Amino acid sequence: MTLKAKGERMTGMSASFLASSGFLVLLIGSLCGVPLGRAINQNYDEERVRAWRVAHSSLVGGGVMLLAIAPNLSIVELPSSLKALASGMLCVSIWSFTFALTFGAWKGHRGTQRGTGLGAAATYTANMAGVVLSTIAILLLSYGSIVHLLRTFSAG
C-alpha cells in the first residue's frame, strides 16, 4: 500500500470516527431535552433548567459540528497523522463535554471551577479537557483549511 493510500485510509477512518461520535452525541443531546422539559414542567429551580438547556443545545450543536467536519476532512491540508490527531482530539473533547454537561446538569455542577467533592472535580476536569483538546484540534484543522484555501486561490 502506498503512502498516499495509507493517508487516505487514515483520513477516511478519522472521518468515520468523527461522524459516528457526531451522531451519538447528537442523540444524547436530543435526549437531554427530556430532563429539560421535565425541569421546566415541574418548576425546578432556574439553575437546573439552565443546566439542562445548556446540555441539550451544546451537545446537539457539538454533534452537528462533528457531522459537518467529517465529510470535509479531506480538504484539510495537513499530514494524515495530524488530521488523525486532530480528529481524535475532537472526539475525546466532545465526549468530555458530553460527560461534563450531562453529569453536571444531573448533579448540579457547572464545571467552570473546581468545587468540593469528587463529582465537582470530575465535571471540572472533563470540561477543561474538552476546552483544551477542542481548541488545539480546531486550531490544527483551521490551519490546514487556510493552507488549502491559499493553494486554491494561488492555483487559479
RAMO-V593634 format. One record per residue. RES is the residue in one small letter. D_CENTER is the distance of its C-alpha to the mean C-alpha in Angstrom with 1 decimal. Layout:
BEGIN
res->RES d_center->D_CENTER
res->RES d_center->D_CENTER
END
This chain:
BEGIN
res->m d_center->32.0
res->t d_center->31.7
res->l d_center->29.2
res->k d_center->27.9
res->a d_center->27.5
res->k d_center->25.6
res->g d_center->23.2
res->e d_center->22.8
res->r d_center->22.3
res->m d_center->19.6
res->t d_center->17.8
res->g d_center->18.3
res->m d_center->17.0
res->s d_center->13.8
res->a d_center->13.4
res->s d_center->14.3
res->f d_center->11.7
res->l d_center->8.9
res->a d_center->10.9
res->s d_center->11.7
res->s d_center->8.3
res->g d_center->7.8
res->f d_center->11.2
res->l d_center->11.1
res->v d_center->8.3
res->l d_center->10.3
res->l d_center->13.3
res->i d_center->12.4
res->g d_center->11.6
res->s d_center->14.9
res->l d_center->16.7
res->c d_center->15.9
res->g d_center->18.3
res->v d_center->21.1
res->p d_center->21.2
res->l d_center->20.7
res->g d_center->23.7
res->r d_center->25.6
res->a d_center->25.0
res->i d_center->26.4
res->n d_center->29.2
res->q d_center->30.4
res->n d_center->30.4
res->y d_center->28.1
res->d d_center->27.9
res->e d_center->25.9
res->e d_center->23.6
res->r d_center->22.6
res->v d_center->22.2
res->r d_center->20.0
res->a d_center->17.7
res->w d_center->17.4
res->r d_center->17.1
res->v d_center->14.2
res->a d_center->12.4
res->h d_center->13.4
res->s d_center->12.6
res->s d_center->9.3
res->l d_center->7.9
res->v d_center->9.9
res->g d_center->8.7
res->g d_center->5.0
res->g d_center->6.7
res->v d_center->9.1
res->m d_center->7.3
res->l d_center->6.6
res->l d_center->10.1
res->a d_center->11.4
res->i d_center->10.5
res->a d_center->11.8
res->p d_center->15.4
res->n d_center->15.7
res->l d_center->15.0
res->s d_center->18.7
res->i d_center->19.7
res->v d_center->17.9
res->e d_center->20.9
res->l d_center->19.9
res->p d_center->21.5
res->s d_center->19.9
res->s d_center->19.3
res->l d_center->17.2
res->k d_center->15.2
res->a d_center->14.7
res->l d_center->13.9
res->a d_center->11.3
res->s d_center->9.7
res->g d_center->10.1
res->m d_center->8.7
res->l d_center->5.3
res->c d_center->5.9
res->v d_center->7.4
res->s d_center->5.2
res->i d_center->2.9
res->w d_center->6.7
res->s d_center->8.0
res->f d_center->6.9
res->t d_center->8.1
res->f d_center->11.2
res->a d_center->11.8
res->l d_center->11.8
res->t d_center->13.8
res->f d_center->16.0
res->g d_center->16.5
res->a d_center->17.6
res->w d_center->19.8
res->k d_center->21.4
res->g d_center->21.5
res->h d_center->19.6
res->r d_center->17.7
res->g d_center->16.0
res->t d_center->17.1
res->q d_center->20.1
res->r d_center->21.7
res->g d_center->23.7
res->t d_center->26.4
res->g d_center->25.8
res->l d_center->23.5
res->g d_center->21.2
res->a d_center->20.7
res->a d_center->20.3
res->a d_center->17.7
res->t d_center->15.6
res->y d_center->16.1
res->t d_center->15.3
res->a d_center->12.0
res->n d_center->11.1
res->m d_center->12.6
res->a d_center->11.0
res->g d_center->7.4
res->v d_center->9.3
res->v d_center->11.3
res->l d_center->9.1
res->s d_center->6.7
res->t d_center->10.2
res->i d_center->12.0
res->a d_center->9.9
res->i d_center->10.1
res->l d_center->13.7
res->l d_center->14.6
res->l d_center->13.5
res->s d_center->15.2
res->y d_center->18.2
res->g d_center->18.5
res->s d_center->18.3
res->i d_center->21.0
res->v d_center->23.1
res->h d_center->23.0
res->l d_center->24.0
res->l d_center->26.8
res->r d_center->28.1
res->t d_center->28.2
res->f d_center->30.1
res->s d_center->32.5
res->a d_center->33.2
res->g d_center->34.4
END
